[in-house]
Amino acid sequence: MSKIQEVKAKVEAGKSKLVPGLVQEALDEGSSPVEILQAMVDSMGIVGDKFSSGEIFVPEMLIAAKAMSKGV
């Protein structure tokens, strides 16, 4: 799994303590900031879809948003 995919997965899972380190690792490997940001936006889209379908609720959505903010 690429670092960008790891960032995407950890944001979706709300792992805010892991996201900043993974973002830095992705940057160190040569990923562009735009690619990383797009992966995080994509993962929040997945979170939004899960919220819309009732699979997750507001607390999980907020946790994912916090993880994304830590990565930015």
N, CA, C and O atoms as a Tripos MOL2 file, in Angstrom:
@<TRIPOS>MOLECULE
protein
  288   287    72     0     0
PROTEIN
NO_CHARGES

@<TRIPOS>ATOM
      1 N           0.8560   -1.1820    0.0000 N.3       1 MET1
      2 CA          0.0000    0.0000    0.0000 C.3       1 MET1
      3 C           0.8980    1.2400    0.0000 C.2       1 MET1
      4 O           1.8280    1.3460    0.8000 O.2       1 MET1
      5 N           0.6060    2.1730   -0.9070 N.am      2 SER2
      6 CA          1.3930    3.3980   -0.9690 C.3       2 SER2
      7 C           1.0960    4.2760    0.2480 C.2       2 SER2
      8 O           0.0830    4.1030    0.9270 O.2       2 SER2
      9 N           1.9860    5.2040    0.5020 N.am      3 LYS3
     10 CA          1.7850    6.1110    1.6400 C.3       3 LYS3
     11 C           0.5130    6.9340    1.4630 C.2       3 LYS3
     12 O          -0.1890    7.2140    2.4350 O.2       3 LYS3
     13 N           0.2180    7.3180    0.2300 N.am      4 ILE4
     14 CA         -1.0050    8.0900   -0.0060 C.3       4 ILE4
     15 C          -2.2270    7.2400    0.3290 C.2       4 ILE4
     16 O          -3.1810    7.7360    0.9290 O.2       4 ILE4
     17 N          -2.2050    5.9790   -0.0490 N.am      5 GLN5
     18 CA         -3.3210    5.0880    0.2770 C.3       5 GLN5
     19 C          -3.4340    4.8950    1.7900 C.2       5 GLN5
     20 O          -4.5350    4.7930    2.3300 O.2       5 GLN5
     21 N          -2.2810    4.8450    2.4700 N.am      6 GLU6
     22 CA         -2.3010    4.7330    3.9320 C.3       6 GLU6
     23 C          -2.9180    5.9790    4.5560 C.2       6 GLU6
     24 O          -3.7240    5.8820    5.4810 O.2       6 GLU6
     25 N          -2.5360    7.1480    4.0460 N.am      7 VAL7
     26 CA         -3.1180    8.4030    4.5420 C.3       7 VAL7
     27 C          -4.6330    8.3650    4.3600 C.2       7 VAL7
     28 O          -5.3880    8.6870    5.2770 O.2       7 VAL7
     29 N          -5.0590    7.9730    3.1790 N.am      8 LYS8
     30 CA         -6.4950    7.9100    2.8760 C.3       8 LYS8
     31 C          -7.2140    6.9780    3.8480 C.2       8 LYS8
     32 O          -8.2730    7.3200    4.3740 O.2       8 LYS8
     33 N          -6.6390    5.8060    4.0840 N.am      9 ALA9
     34 CA         -7.2630    4.8230    4.9820 C.3       9 ALA9
     35 C          -7.3080    5.3280    6.4200 C.2       9 ALA9
     36 O          -8.3070    5.1410    7.1150 O.2       9 ALA9
     37 N          -6.2250    5.9680    6.8660 N.am     10 LYS10
     38 CA         -6.1750    6.4330    8.2540 C.3      10 LYS10
     39 C          -7.1000    7.6220    8.4880 C.2      10 LYS10
     40 O          -7.6830    7.7470    9.5650 O.2      10 LYS10
     41 N          -7.2410    8.4920    7.4970 N.am     11 VAL11
     42 CA         -8.2010    9.5960    7.6340 C.3      11 VAL11
     43 C          -9.6090    9.0230    7.7330 C.2      11 VAL11
     44 O         -10.3920    9.4200    8.5960 O.2      11 VAL11
     45 N          -9.9220    8.0890    6.8450 N.am     12 GLU12
     46 CA        -11.2510    7.4750    6.8640 C.3      12 GLU12
     47 C         -11.5250    6.7900    8.1980 C.2      12 GLU12
     48 O         -12.6530    6.8050    8.6900 O.2      12 GLU12
     49 N         -10.4810    6.1860    8.7850 N.am     13 ALA13
     50 CA        -10.6380    5.4890   10.0680 C.3      13 ALA13
     51 C         -10.5620    6.4360   11.2620 C.2      13 ALA13
     52 O         -10.8230    6.0270   12.3930 O.2      13 ALA13
     53 N         -10.2010    7.7110   11.0190 N.am     14 GLY14
     54 CA        -10.1380    8.6850   12.1040 C.3      14 GLY14
     55 C          -8.9100    8.5620   12.9810 C.2      14 GLY14
     56 O          -8.9590    8.9090   14.1610 O.2      14 GLY14
     57 N          -7.8190    8.0790   12.4320 N.am     15 LYS15
     58 CA         -6.5790    7.8810   13.1940 C.3      15 LYS15
     59 C          -5.7340    9.1590   13.1650 C.2      15 LYS15
     60 O          -4.7050    9.2200   12.4920 O.2      15 LYS15
     61 N          -6.1800   10.1680   13.9010 N.am     16 SER16
     62 CA         -5.5590   11.4930   13.8240 C.3      16 SER16
     63 C          -4.1160   11.5280   14.3110 C.2      16 SER16
     64 O          -3.3540   12.4000   13.8940 O.2      16 SER16
     65 N          -3.7240   10.6090   15.1770 N.am     17 LYS17
     66 CA         -2.3390   10.6060   15.6580 C.3      17 LYS17
     67 C          -1.3740   10.0580   14.6110 C.2      17 LYS17
     68 O          -0.1860   10.3790   14.6430 O.2      17 LYS17
     69 N          -1.8660    9.2390   13.6880 N.am     18 LEU18
     70 CA         -1.0070    8.6340   12.6750 C.3      18 LEU18
     71 C          -0.9070    9.4560   11.3970 C.2      18 LEU18
     72 O           0.0880    9.3680   10.6780 O.2      18 LEU18
     73 N          -1.9230   10.2460   11.1120 N.am     19 VAL19
     74 CA         -1.9970   10.9460    9.8300 C.3      19 VAL19
     75 C          -0.8340   11.9140    9.5990 C.2      19 VAL19
     76 O          -0.2560   11.8780    8.5120 O.2      19 VAL19
     77 N          -0.4530   12.7720   10.5450 N.am     20 PRO20
     78 CA          0.6420   13.7060   10.2520 C.3      20 PRO20
     79 C           1.9500   13.0070    9.8650 C.2      20 PRO20
     80 O           2.6370   13.4480    8.9440 O.2      20 PRO20
     81 N           2.2910   11.9380   10.5510 N.am     21 GLY21
     82 CA          3.5130   11.2020   10.2220 C.3      21 GLY21
     83 C           3.4440   10.5700    8.8450 C.2      21 GLY21
     84 O           4.4270   10.5740    8.1040 O.2      21 GLY21
     85 N           2.2880   10.0280    8.5040 N.am     22 LEU22
     86 CA          2.1220    9.4230    7.1810 C.3      22 LEU22
     87 C           2.1680   10.4750    6.0800 C.2      22 LEU22
     88 O           2.7100   10.2260    5.0030 O.2      22 LEU22
     89 N           1.6080   11.6390    6.3440 N.am     23 VAL23
     90 CA          1.6780   12.7310    5.3680 C.3      23 VAL23
     91 C           3.1340   13.1150    5.1430 C.2      23 VAL23
     92 O           3.5530   13.3130    4.0020 O.2      23 VAL23
     93 N           3.9060   13.2220    6.2140 N.am     24 GLN24
     94 CA          5.3200   13.5710    6.0720 C.3      24 GLN24
     95 C           6.0770   12.4920    5.3100 C.2      24 GLN24
     96 O           6.9170   12.8040    4.4650 O.2      24 GLN24
     97 N           5.7880   11.2280    5.6000 N.am     25 GLU25
     98 CA          6.4320   10.1310    4.8780 C.3      25 GLU25
     99 C           6.0830   10.1780    3.3920 C.2      25 GLU25
    100 O           6.9450    9.9480    2.5430 O.2      25 GLU25
    101 N           4.8320   10.4730    3.0810 N.am     26 ALA26
    102 CA          4.4200   10.5750    1.6750 C.3      26 ALA26
    103 C           5.1580   11.7200    0.9810 C.2      26 ALA26
    104 O           5.5890   11.5830   -0.1630 O.2      26 ALA26
    105 N           5.2990   12.8440    1.6760 N.am     27 LEU27
    106 CA          6.0510   13.9710    1.1140 C.3      27 LEU27
    107 C           7.5090   13.5960    0.9090 C.2      27 LEU27
    108 O           8.1020   13.9250   -0.1190 O.2      27 LEU27
    109 N           8.0890   12.9070    1.8870 N.am     28 ASP28
    110 CA          9.4890   12.4870    1.7920 C.3      28 ASP28
    111 C           9.7160   11.5240    0.6290 C.2      28 ASP28
    112 O          10.7960   11.5010    0.0380 O.2      28 ASP28
    113 N           8.6960   10.7310    0.3020 N.am     29 GLU29
    114 CA          8.7980    9.7860   -0.8160 C.3      29 GLU29
    115 C           8.5600   10.4600   -2.1650 C.2      29 GLU29
    116 O           8.6740    9.8190   -3.2090 O.2      29 GLU29
    117 N           8.2340   11.7370   -2.1430 N.am     30 GLY30
    118 CA          8.0700   12.4710   -3.3900 C.3      30 GLY30
    119 C           6.6430   12.7240   -3.8310 C.2      30 GLY30
    120 O           6.4240   13.2570   -4.9180 O.2      30 GLY30
    121 N           5.6790   12.3590   -3.0250 N.am     31 SER31
    122 CA          4.2850   12.6540   -3.3700 C.3      31 SER31
    123 C           4.0540   14.1550   -3.2740 C.2      31 SER31
    124 O           4.6150   14.8270   -2.4080 O.2      31 SER31
    125 N           3.2340   14.6640   -4.1610 N.am     32 SER32
    126 CA          2.9640   16.1000   -4.1200 C.3      32 SER32
    127 C           1.9120   16.4030   -3.0540 C.2      32 SER32
    128 O           1.0580   15.5690   -2.7560 O.2      32 SER32
    129 N           1.9850   17.5950   -2.4900 N.am     33 PRO33
    130 CA          0.9690   17.9860   -1.5080 C.3      33 PRO33
    131 C          -0.4480   17.9160   -2.0780 C.2      33 PRO33
    132 O          -1.3930   17.5880   -1.3610 O.2      33 PRO33
    133 N          -0.5920   18.2230   -3.3570 N.am     34 VAL34
    134 CA         -1.9120   18.1860   -3.9870 C.3      34 VAL34
    135 C          -2.4480   16.7560   -4.0150 C.2      34 VAL34
    136 O          -3.6300   16.5330   -3.7510 O.2      34 VAL34
    137 N          -1.5820   15.7790   -4.3340 N.am     35 GLU35
    138 CA         -2.0020   14.3730   -4.3460 C.3      35 GLU35
    139 C          -2.4580   13.9220   -2.9620 C.2      35 GLU35
    140 O          -3.4640   13.2280   -2.8170 O.2      35 GLU35
    141 N          -1.7010   14.3270   -1.9580 N.am     36 ILE36
    142 CA         -2.0230   13.9350   -0.5850 C.3      36 ILE36
    143 C          -3.3460   14.5660   -0.1520 C.2      36 ILE36
    144 O          -4.2060   13.8980    0.4230 O.2      36 ILE36
    145 N          -3.4950   15.8480   -0.4330 N.am     37 LEU37
    146 CA         -4.7390   16.5360   -0.0800 C.3      37 LEU37
    147 C          -5.9310   15.9110   -0.8020 C.2      37 LEU37
    148 O          -6.9970   15.7420   -0.2110 O.2      37 LEU37
    149 N          -5.7540   15.5710   -2.0730 N.am     38 GLN38
    150 CA         -6.8460   14.9550   -2.8280 C.3      38 GLN38
    151 C          -7.2300   13.6100   -2.2230 C.2      38 GLN38
    152 O          -8.4120   13.2670   -2.1790 O.2      38 GLN38
    153 N          -6.2450   12.8460   -1.7580 N.am     39 ALA39
    154 CA         -6.5360   11.5610   -1.1150 C.3      39 ALA39
    155 C          -7.3580   11.7730    0.1550 C.2      39 ALA39
    156 O          -8.2840   11.0130    0.4360 O.2      39 ALA39
    157 N          -7.0130   12.8090    0.9170 N.am     40 MET40
    158 CA         -7.7670   13.0860    2.1380 C.3      40 MET40
    159 C          -9.1840   13.5540    1.8210 C.2      40 MET40
    160 O         -10.1340   13.1740    2.5060 O.2      40 MET40
    161 N          -9.3270   14.3710    0.7910 N.am     41 VAL41
    162 CA        -10.6600   14.8230    0.3720 C.3      41 VAL41
    163 C         -11.4870   13.6260   -0.0950 C.2      41 VAL41
    164 O         -12.6690   13.5120    0.2300 O.2      41 VAL41
    165 N         -10.8510   12.7330   -0.8610 N.am     42 ASP42
    166 CA        -11.5520   11.5260   -1.3190 C.3      42 ASP42
    167 C         -12.0240   10.6890   -0.1370 C.2      42 ASP42
    168 O         -13.1390   10.1680   -0.1370 O.2      42 ASP42
    169 N         -11.1610   10.5670    0.8690 N.am     43 SER43
    170 CA        -11.5500    9.7540    2.0230 C.3      43 SER43
    171 C         -12.6940   10.4010    2.7910 C.2      43 SER43
    172 O         -13.5450    9.6950    3.3330 O.2      43 SER43
    173 N         -12.7330   11.7250    2.8480 N.am     44 MET44
    174 CA        -13.8630   12.3880    3.4950 C.3      44 MET44
    175 C         -15.1390   12.2090    2.6710 C.2      44 MET44
    176 O         -16.2380   12.1940    3.2260 O.2      44 MET44
    177 N         -15.0000   12.0730    1.3540 N.am     45 GLY45
    178 CA        -16.1540   11.7620    0.5190 C.3      45 GLY45
    179 C         -16.7360   10.4020    0.8620 C.2      45 GLY45
    180 O         -17.9530   10.2260    0.9030 O.2      45 GLY45
    181 N         -15.8530    9.4410    1.1090 N.am     46 ILE46
    182 CA        -16.2920    8.1040    1.5200 C.3      46 ILE46
    183 C         -16.9930    8.1810    2.8680 C.2      46 ILE46
    184 O         -18.0320    7.5560    3.0770 O.2      46 ILE46
    185 N         -16.4110    8.9580    3.7820 N.am     47 VAL47
    186 CA        -17.0200    9.1370    5.1050 C.3      47 VAL47
    187 C         -18.4090    9.7670    4.9520 C.2      47 VAL47
    188 O         -19.3610    9.3540    5.6130 O.2      47 VAL47
    189 N         -18.5130   10.7610    4.0830 N.am     48 GLY48
    190 CA        -19.8070   11.3990    3.8420 C.3      48 GLY48
    191 C         -20.8420   10.4280    3.2880 C.2      48 GLY48
    192 O         -22.0110   10.4610    3.6720 O.2      48 GLY48
    193 N         -20.3950    9.5630    2.3790 N.am     49 ASP49
    194 CA        -21.3070    8.5530    1.8270 C.3      49 ASP49
    195 C         -21.7750    7.5840    2.9120 C.2      49 ASP49
    196 O         -22.9460    7.2100    2.9640 O.2      49 ASP49
    197 N         -20.8390    7.1820    3.7800 N.am     50 LYS50
    198 CA        -21.2010    6.2730    4.8740 C.3      50 LYS50
    199 C         -22.1810    6.9440    5.8340 C.2      50 LYS50
    200 O         -23.0910    6.2990    6.3550 O.2      50 LYS50
    201 N         -21.9860    8.2410    6.0620 N.am     51 PHE51
    202 CA        -22.9040    8.9860    6.9220 C.3      51 PHE51
    203 C         -24.2930    9.0560    6.2860 C.2      51 PHE51
    204 O         -25.3070    8.8370    6.9490 O.2      51 PHE51
    205 N         -24.3190    9.3650    4.9970 N.am     52 SER52
    206 CA        -25.6030    9.4710    4.2870 C.3      52 SER52
    207 C         -26.3870    8.1700    4.2990 C.2      52 SER52
    208 O         -27.6170    8.1720    4.3450 O.2      52 SER52
    209 N         -25.6590    7.0530    4.2560 N.am     53 SER53
    210 CA        -26.3360    5.7510    4.2290 C.3      53 SER53
    211 C         -26.6670    5.2320    5.6230 C.2      53 SER53
    212 O         -27.2810    4.1750    5.7630 O.2      53 SER53
    213 N         -26.2640    5.9710    6.6540 N.am     54 GLY54
    214 CA        -26.5510    5.5550    8.0230 C.3      54 GLY54
    215 C         -25.5740    4.5390    8.5800 C.2      54 GLY54
    216 O         -25.7830    3.9830    9.6580 O.2      54 GLY54
    217 N         -24.4930    4.3000    7.8270 N.am     55 GLU55
    218 CA        -23.4780    3.3350    8.2730 C.3      55 GLU55
    219 C         -22.6530    3.8840    9.4410 C.2      55 GLU55
    220 O         -22.2430    3.1370   10.3300 O.2      55 GLU55
    221 N         -22.4160    5.2030    9.4250 N.am     56 ILE56
    222 CA        -21.7310    5.8690   10.5340 C.3      56 ILE56
    223 C         -22.5680    7.0750   10.9500 C.2      56 ILE56
    224 O         -23.5160    7.4570   10.2640 O.2      56 ILE56
    225 N         -22.2030    7.6630   12.0810 N.am     57 PHE57
    226 CA        -22.9650    8.7830   12.6280 C.3      57 PHE57
    227 C         -22.0550    9.9930   12.8300 C.2      57 PHE57
    228 O         -20.8640    9.9300   12.5250 O.2      57 PHE57
    229 N         -22.5980   11.0750   13.3320 N.am     58 VAL58
    230 CA        -21.8740   12.3380   13.4690 C.3      58 VAL58
    231 C         -20.5410   12.1770   14.2070 C.2      58 VAL58
    232 O         -19.5400   12.7200   13.7380 O.2      58 VAL58
    233 N         -20.4720   11.4690   15.3270 N.am     59 PRO59
    234 CA        -19.1780   11.3730   16.0140 C.3      59 PRO59
    235 C         -18.0670   10.7890   15.1330 C.2      59 PRO59
    236 O         -16.9410   11.2860   15.1380 O.2      59 PRO59
    237 N         -18.3890    9.7370   14.3790 N.am     60 GLU60
    238 CA        -17.3770    9.1390   13.5040 C.3      60 GLU60
    239 C         -16.9700   10.0960   12.3880 C.2      60 GLU60
    240 O         -15.8060   10.1390   11.9890 O.2      60 GLU60
    241 N         -17.9340   10.8570   11.8920 N.am     61 MET61
    242 CA        -17.6310   11.8280   10.8480 C.3      61 MET61
    243 C         -16.7170   12.9260   11.3930 C.2      61 MET61
    244 O         -15.7790   13.3480   10.7160 O.2      61 MET61
    245 N         -16.9840   13.3800   12.5970 N.am     62 LEU62
    246 CA        -16.1470   14.4180   13.2050 C.3      62 LEU62
    247 C         -14.7450   13.9060   13.5040 C.2      62 LEU62
    248 O         -13.7710   14.6470   13.3700 O.2      62 LEU62
    249 N         -14.6390   12.6550   13.9060 N.am     63 ILE63
    250 CA        -13.3260   12.0600   14.1690 C.3      63 ILE63
    251 C         -12.5120   12.0070   12.8770 C.2      63 ILE63
    252 O         -11.3200   12.3110   12.8850 O.2      63 ILE63
    253 N         -13.1400   11.6270   11.7780 N.am     64 ALA64
    254 CA        -12.4500   11.5920   10.4860 C.3      64 ALA64
    255 C         -12.0330   13.0010   10.0610 C.2      64 ALA64
    256 O         -10.9380   13.1920    9.5330 O.2      64 ALA64
    257 N         -12.9020   13.9830   10.2890 N.am     65 ALA65
    258 CA        -12.5750   15.3690    9.9420 C.3      65 ALA65
    259 C         -11.3900   15.8660   10.7650 C.2      65 ALA65
    260 O         -10.5410   16.5940   10.2500 O.2      65 ALA65
    261 N         -11.3260   15.4810   12.0290 N.am     66 LYS66
    262 CA        -10.1910   15.8610   12.8690 C.3      66 LYS66
    263 C          -8.9080   15.2340   12.3320 C.2      66 LYS66
    264 O          -7.8630   15.8840   12.3030 O.2      66 LYS66
    265 N          -8.9840   13.9780   11.9100 N.am     67 ALA67
    266 CA         -7.8050   13.3110   11.3540 C.3      67 ALA67
    267 C          -7.3250   14.0390   10.1050 C.2      67 ALA67
    268 O          -6.1220   14.2150    9.9110 O.2      67 ALA67
    269 N          -8.2570   14.4600    9.2610 N.am     68 MET68
    270 CA         -7.8690   15.1980    8.0600 C.3      68 MET68
    271 C          -7.2210   16.5240    8.4260 C.2      68 MET68
    272 O          -6.2110   16.9080    7.8360 O.2      68 MET68
    273 N          -7.7950   17.2200    9.3950 N.am     69 SER69
    274 CA         -7.2350   18.5230    9.7780 C.3      69 SER69
    275 C          -5.8240   18.3830   10.3310 C.2      69 SER69
    276 O          -4.9980   19.2780   10.1520 O.2      69 SER69
    277 N          -5.5400   17.2780   10.9960 N.am     70 LYS70
    278 CA         -4.1820   17.0410   11.5030 C.3      70 LYS70
    279 C          -3.2030   16.8280   10.3530 C.2      70 LYS70
    280 O          -2.0210   17.1530   10.4680 O.2      70 LYS70
    281 N          -3.7000   16.2800    9.2440 N.am     71 GLY71
    282 CA         -2.8430   16.0380    8.0900 C.3      71 GLY71
    283 C          -2.5930   17.2570    7.2350 C.2      71 GLY71
    284 O          -1.6450   17.2920    6.4510 O.2      71 GLY71
    285 N          -3.4370   18.2520    7.3830 N.am     72 VAL72
    286 CA         -3.2950   19.4690    6.5860 C.3      72 VAL72
    287 C          -2.3320   20.3940    7.2950 C.2      72 VAL72
    288 O          -2.0550   21.4890    6.8070 O.2      72 VAL72
@<TRIPOS>BOND
     1     1     2 1
     2     2     3 1
     3     3     4 2
     4     3     5 am
     5     5     6 1
     6     6     7 1
     7     7     8 2
     8     7     9 am
     9     9    10 1
    10    10    11 1
    11    11    12 2
    12    11    13 am
    13    13    14 1
    14    14    15 1
    15    15    16 2
    16    15    17 am
    17    17    18 1
    18    18    19 1
    19    19    20 2
    20    19    21 am
    21    21    22 1
    22    22    23 1
    23    23    24 2
    24    23    25 am
    25    25    26 1
    26    26    27 1
    27    27    28 2
    28    27    29 am
    29    29    30 1
    30    30    31 1
    31    31    32 2
    32    31    33 am
    33    33    34 1
    34    34    35 1
    35    35    36 2
    36    35    37 am
    37    37    38 1
    38    38    39 1
    39    39    40 2
    40    39    41 am
    41    41    42 1
    42    42    43 1
    43    43    44 2
    44    43    45 am
    45    45    46 1
    46    46    47 1
    47    47    48 2
    48    47    49 am
    49    49    50 1
    50    50    51 1
    51    51    52 2
    52    51    53 am
    53    53    54 1
    54    54    55 1
    55    55    56 2
    56    55    57 am
    57    57    58 1
    58    58    59 1
    59    59    60 2
    60    59    61 am
    61    61    62 1
    62    62    63 1
    63    63    64 2
    64    63    65 am
    65    65    66 1
    66    66    67 1
    67    67    68 2
    68    67    69 am
    69    69    70 1
    70    70    71 1
    71    71    72 2
    72    71    73 am
    73    73    74 1
    74    74    75 1
    75    75    76 2
    76    75    77 am
    77    77    78 1
    78    78    79 1
    79    79    80 2
    80    79    81 am
    81    81    82 1
    82    82    83 1
    83    83    84 2
    84    83    85 am
    85    85    86 1
    86    86    87 1
    87    87    88 2
    88    87    89 am
    89    89    90 1
    90    90    91 1
    91    91    92 2
    92    91    93 am
    93    93    94 1
    94    94    95 1
    95    95    96 2
    96    95    97 am
    97    97    98 1
    98    98    99 1
    99    99   100 2
   100    99   101 am
   101   101   102 1
   102   102   103 1
   103   103   104 2
   104   103   105 am
   105   105   106 1
   106   106   107 1
   107   107   108 2
   108   107   109 am
   109   109   110 1
   110   110   111 1
   111   111   112 2
   112   111   113 am
   113   113   114 1
   114   114   115 1
   115   115   116 2
   116   115   117 am
   117   117   118 1
   118   118   119 1
   119   119   120 2
   120   119   121 am
   121   121   122 1
   122   122   123 1
   123   123   124 2
   124   123   125 am
   125   125   126 1
   126   126   127 1
   127   127   128 2
   128   127   129 am
   129   129   130 1
   130   130   131 1
   131   131   132 2
   132   131   133 am
   133   133   134 1
   134   134   135 1
   135   135   136 2
   136   135   137 am
   137   137   138 1
   138   138   139 1
   139   139   140 2
   140   139   141 am
   141   141   142 1
   142   142   143 1
   143   143   144 2
   144   143   145 am
   145   145   146 1
   146   146   147 1
   147   147   148 2
   148   147   149 am
   149   149   150 1
   150   150   151 1
   151   151   152 2
   152   151   153 am
   153   153   154 1
   154   154   155 1
   155   155   156 2
   156   155   157 am
   157   157   158 1
   158   158   159 1
   159   159   160 2
   160   159   161 am
   161   161   162 1
   162   162   163 1
   163   163   164 2
   164   163   165 am
   165   165   166 1
   166   166   167 1
   167   167   168 2
   168   167   169 am
   169   169   170 1
   170   170   171 1
   171   171   172 2
   172   171   173 am
   173   173   174 1
   174   174   175 1
   175   175   176 2
   176   175   177 am
   177   177   178 1
   178   178   179 1
   179   179   180 2
   180   179   181 am
   181   181   182 1
   182   182   183 1
   183   183   184 2
   184   183   185 am
   185   185   186 1
   186   186   187 1
   187   187   188 2
   188   187   189 am
   189   189   190 1
   190   190   191 1
   191   191   192 2
   192   191   193 am
   193   193   194 1
   194   194   195 1
   195   195   196 2
   196   195   197 am
   197   197   198 1
   198   198   199 1
   199   199   200 2
   200   199   201 am
   201   201   202 1
   202   202   203 1
   203   203   204 2
   204   203   205 am
   205   205   206 1
   206   206   207 1
   207   207   208 2
   208   207   209 am
   209   209   210 1
   210   210   211 1
   211   211   212 2
   212   211   213 am
   213   213   214 1
   214   214   215 1
   215   215   216 2
   216   215   217 am
   217   217   218 1
   218   218   219 1
   219   219   220 2
   220   219   221 am
   221   221   222 1
   222   222   223 1
   223   223   224 2
   224   223   225 am
   225   225   226 1
   226   226   227 1
   227   227   228 2
   228   227   229 am
   229   229   230 1
   230   230   231 1
   231   231   232 2
   232   231   233 am
   233   233   234 1
   234   234   235 1
   235   235   236 2
   236   235   237 am
   237   237   238 1
   238   238   239 1
   239   239   240 2
   240   239   241 am
   241   241   242 1
   242   242   243 1
   243   243   244 2
   244   243   245 am
   245   245   246 1
   246   246   247 1
   247   247   248 2
   248   247   249 am
   249   249   250 1
   250   250   251 1
   251   251   252 2
   252   251   253 am
   253   253   254 1
   254   254   255 1
   255   255   256 2
   256   255   257 am
   257   257   258 1
   258   258   259 1
   259   259   260 2
   260   259   261 am
   261   261   262 1
   262   262   263 1
   263   263   264 2
   264   263   265 am
   265   265   266 1
   266   266   267 1
   267   267   268 2
   268   267   269 am
   269   269   270 1
   270   270   271 1
   271   271   272 2
   272   271   273 am
   273   273   274 1
   274   274   275 1
   275   275   276 2
   276   275   277 am
   277   277   278 1
   278   278   279 1
   279   279   280 2
   280   279   281 am
   281   281   282 1
   282   282   283 1
   283   283   284 2
   284   283   285 am
   285   285   286 1
   286   286   287 1
   287   287   288 2
@<TRIPOS>SUBSTRUCTURE
     1 MET1         2 RESIDUE 1 A MET
     2 SER2         6 RESIDUE 1 A SER
     3 LYS3        10 RESIDUE 1 A LYS
     4 ILE4        14 RESIDUE 1 A ILE
     5 GLN5        18 RESIDUE 1 A GLN
     6 GLU6        22 RESIDUE 1 A GLU
     7 VAL7        26 RESIDUE 1 A VAL
     8 LYS8        30 RESIDUE 1 A LYS
     9 ALA9        34 RESIDUE 1 A ALA
    10 LYS10       38 RESIDUE 1 A LYS
    11 VAL11       42 RESIDUE 1 A VAL
    12 GLU12       46 RESIDUE 1 A GLU
    13 ALA13       50 RESIDUE 1 A ALA
    14 GLY14       54 RESIDUE 1 A GLY
    15 LYS15       58 RESIDUE 1 A LYS
    16 SER16       62 RESIDUE 1 A SER
    17 LYS17       66 RESIDUE 1 A LYS
    18 LEU18       70 RESIDUE 1 A LEU
    19 VAL19       74 RESIDUE 1 A VAL
    20 PRO20       78 RESIDUE 1 A PRO
    21 GLY21       82 RESIDUE 1 A GLY
    22 LEU22       86 RESIDUE 1 A LEU
    23 VAL23       90 RESIDUE 1 A VAL
    24 GLN24       94 RESIDUE 1 A GLN
    25 GLU25       98 RESIDUE 1 A GLU
    26 ALA26      102 RESIDUE 1 A ALA
    27 LEU27      106 RESIDUE 1 A LEU
    28 ASP28      110 RESIDUE 1 A ASP
    29 GLU29      114 RESIDUE 1 A GLU
    30 GLY30      118 RESIDUE 1 A GLY
    31 SER31      122 RESIDUE 1 A SER
    32 SER32      126 RESIDUE 1 A SER
    33 PRO33      130 RESIDUE 1 A PRO
    34 VAL34      134 RESIDUE 1 A VAL
    35 GLU35      138 RESIDUE 1 A GLU
    36 ILE36      142 RESIDUE 1 A ILE
    37 LEU37      146 RESIDUE 1 A LEU
    38 GLN38      150 RESIDUE 1 A GLN
    39 ALA39      154 RESIDUE 1 A ALA
    40 MET40      158 RESIDUE 1 A MET
    41 VAL41      162 RESIDUE 1 A VAL
    42 ASP42      166 RESIDUE 1 A ASP
    43 SER43      170 RESIDUE 1 A SER
    44 MET44      174 RESIDUE 1 A MET
    45 GLY45      178 RESIDUE 1 A GLY
    46 ILE46      182 RESIDUE 1 A ILE
    47 VAL47      186 RESIDUE 1 A VAL
    48 GLY48      190 RESIDUE 1 A GLY
    49 ASP49      194 RESIDUE 1 A ASP
    50 LYS50      198 RESIDUE 1 A LYS
    51 PHE51      202 RESIDUE 1 A PHE
    52 SER52      206 RESIDUE 1 A SER
    53 SER53      210 RESIDUE 1 A SER
    54 GLY54      214 RESIDUE 1 A GLY
    55 GLU55      218 RESIDUE 1 A GLU
    56 ILE56      222 RESIDUE 1 A ILE
    57 PHE57      226 RESIDUE 1 A PHE
    58 VAL58      230 RESIDUE 1 A VAL
    59 PRO59      234 RESIDUE 1 A PRO
    60 GLU60      238 RESIDUE 1 A GLU
    61 MET61      242 RESIDUE 1 A MET
    62 LEU62      246 RESIDUE 1 A LEU
    63 ILE63      250 RESIDUE 1 A ILE
    64 ALA64      254 RESIDUE 1 A ALA
    65 ALA65      258 RESIDUE 1 A ALA
    66 LYS66      262 RESIDUE 1 A LYS
    67 ALA67      266 RESIDUE 1 A ALA
    68 MET68      270 RESIDUE 1 A MET
    69 SER69      274 RESIDUE 1 A SER
    70 LYS70      278 RESIDUE 1 A LYS
    71 GLY71      282 RESIDUE 1 A GLY
    72 VAL72      286 RESIDUE 1 A VAL
